[in-house]
Amino acid sequence: MSGLDASFYLLEEENTPLHLAALLVFEGPAPSHSELLDEIAVRLPRVPRYRQRVLSVPLHLGRPVWVDDPRFRIGAHVRRAASPVPGNDEQLFELAARLLARRLDPGRPLWEIWLIDGLEGGRWALLAKVHHCMADGLAGIDLALAMLDVGAGYRRPSAEEVRAAARWRPAPEPSALDLVRAAAVDGVVRPLRRLGGAAVRGIGALGDRRRLGEFALGLSRVAGRLTAPAPDGLNGPIGPNRRWSTLRFPLADVQKIRAAHGGTVNDVVLAAVAAGYRNLLLGRRPLRDDTVVRTIVPVSVRGDGERGELTNRISAVLVNLPVGVADPLERLARVRAQTDDAKRSGQAGIGRIVTGLADAPAVPALLALASRVPARLRQNVVHTVTTNVPGPDFPLYVMGRRLTELYPYVPIAAGIRVATAILSYRGGLHIGVTGDADAVPDLDLLAKGVRNGVDELLGAGRS
């Protein structure tokens, strides 16, 4: 694992499972469980990681490693859950929230897919979960494309194809001594390589005063945003249950807002999320005009040649959502000013440096130690996470059934009780808002506020 992948694995706790997920809703009729098992079985060679589990190095002397699981059974990962009658959307999302709250079994490959049938209108759904140590948002899209089809044509796997998939044989599992030896070599070679690369980059940077100035400016901007007044109650201990609110709206609405008022799709989405938090917080108490909600916004640093790699390649920037501002255009302007400034001042580069520190040799042991720190000791500097991942703009299929809705899920941890994921698919933006069920019983106010925030921006400036 990379250092960042290992951090997602080692810092997981019982009440804060760190898996990403998506709820995929299809046109009917639903396949049987056995049909779905066969279909996924013959596709497993496309994703070898799906038959690998994680082994930790003794005494955490190195980062965890992926090894073939000698006891792999596809039936342990592809399961069925019938929706309660009548199978409406509210019941579907409640069932999904219960399944999302469950931690993946750390002794098995870190993924699972739930078949959910019995939905209204003859629909059915798949709930796909994958641990964050395996993939970030873009890698998750690549995973989905490996398991889905881009055309409606379908041929059921033959019996021989299913038997061939079952004949897979795992590679021998390394011994504890093998793991320690490999970690020792890696602990020497990797730092030397990084030191050499850092030396080259450092020499170049010393001759580039502009880049050094941008870095210092970015650092000062991040520090400055930590001083703005923020609300109480968004951070705290996290319980075992989840609430999950979803919504969707046309991407064309965002494009209209961009054309009228400027900014990027991400700026408009962040302004709408700011409206959502404003609605949530006003439901609790009055807000000062200068109140902000600080959100981490993950930024992909994945190169074109790195698509398809199952790992995390992300940095992040910090954005203060201006929840105290009543005017929707002013909220958008303030968000846009921050994201433009983040690009100019190189804030994503600061995030890369921070995440790159996870590759230091001593980090696995430190992360393992941190994982045993009581859950009540959590930060209250960053209030939430807002991630926006571009999905496919073409239709996807499973077994000839068309995918109609695609809702993303992002986990909560480190005292962050609410997080928002946005995913585009076929001209629509699908949003999933994750919350601690006990600490944030009013989560629906946030989702409604996001929808209202888009409507406000659409109507702003009209005579």
Helices and strands as residue ranges (DSSP letters): H 3-10, E 19-26, H 33-43, G 44-46, G 48-51, E 52-55, G 58-60, E 65-68, G 74-76, E 78-82, H 89-100, E 111-117, G 120-122, E 124-131, H 137-147, H 159-166, H 176-206, H 209-225, E 242-250, H 251-261, H 265-282, E 293-300, G 304-306, E 314-321, H 328-345, H 347-356, G 357-359, H 363-370, E 384-389, E 397-398, E 401-409, E 418-425, E 428-436, H 443-459
